[in-house]
Amino acid sequence: MKRRSLLAVVPLLVVGLSTTLQATPRNARAMAVAGMWDCVAHGGRNGDIPFTLHLHGSGAKVTGWVSSSLGDADITTARFRKGALEIHIDTDRGNYLIAGKLSHGKLAGHWSHESEKGSWEGHRAKTPKQ
């Protein structure tokens, strides 16, 4: 009797474990970039511009906003897949694309806005000590 009940439970454990293993990476993808990132954009007509990414993640979907000396803007659409981040920001001053890769805890890539383009990099913002 014990052997029979154990045999009935094993397939359920295997199904549950495989579902958990499949779900974890999918749910953890965008969480890899979640948080606050201190960044700098290079190559624009105004020179280097520091900006901060405020990112939240679920699955491959990323949400949040960007803040800089030019102002704040909500992210229109964004995703993080296979180590690559792609952010679209639509503003009354035009559309921005920020794309980059996560490598060794740092983000880096390229950006574009209308006819301008350049590179950027960022690192996780240090949390203030309390």
Stockholm file with secondary structure:
# STOCKHOLM 1.0

chainA/1-130         MKRRSLLAVVPLLVVGLSTTLQATPRNARAMAVAGMWDCVAHGGRNGDIPFTLHLHGSGAKVTGWVSSSLGDADITTARFRKGALEIHIDTDRGNYLIAGKLSHGKLAGHWSHESEKGSWEGHRAKTPKQ
#=GR chainA/1-130 SS CHHHHHHHHHHHHHHHHHHHHHHHHHHHTGGGTCEEEEEEEESSTTCCEEEEEEEEEETTEEEEEEEETTEEEECSEEEEETTEEEEEEEETTEEEEEEEEEETTEEEEEEEETTEEEEEEEEECCCCCC
#=GC SS_cons         CHHHHHHHHHHHHHHHHHHHHHHHHHHHTGGGTCEEEEEEEESSTTCCEEEEEEEEEETTEEEEEEEETTEEEECSEEEEETTEEEEEEEETTEEEEEEEEEETTEEEEEEEETTEEEEEEEEECCCCCC
//
